[in-house]
Amino acid sequence: MAAEGWPTEVGSGEPRVTVDPAEGALIERSRKGDLEAFDRLILAHQDRIYHAAYRITGNAEDAHDAAQETFVKAFRAAALPRPPRHRRAARSAGHGV
């Protein structure tokens, strides 16, 4: 059923997810620290995420907050570059490194 390599299945366990190869490339670039690729993923999905959050919350402000938190969690979950562990520990301890 896959035409021209689309859809591509990814994931090692259930549930299986199908991803457009172009989007898969954006995901991989994001994991390698490409912020432009991450921005493109946000732009591609922000309306869908917001509307899903609105259906759940029934409130525009809460939906906006929930959508934003979704993307913050996605950003943190991606393997984007982070300061070395000792610098993060010093920063969180208030040493301002």
Secondary structure, 3 states (H helix, E strand, C coil): CCECCECEEECCCCCCEEECHHHHHHHHHHHCCCHHHHHHHHHHHHHHHHHHHHHHHCCHHHHHHHHHHHHHHHHHHCCCCCCCHHHHHHHHCCCCC
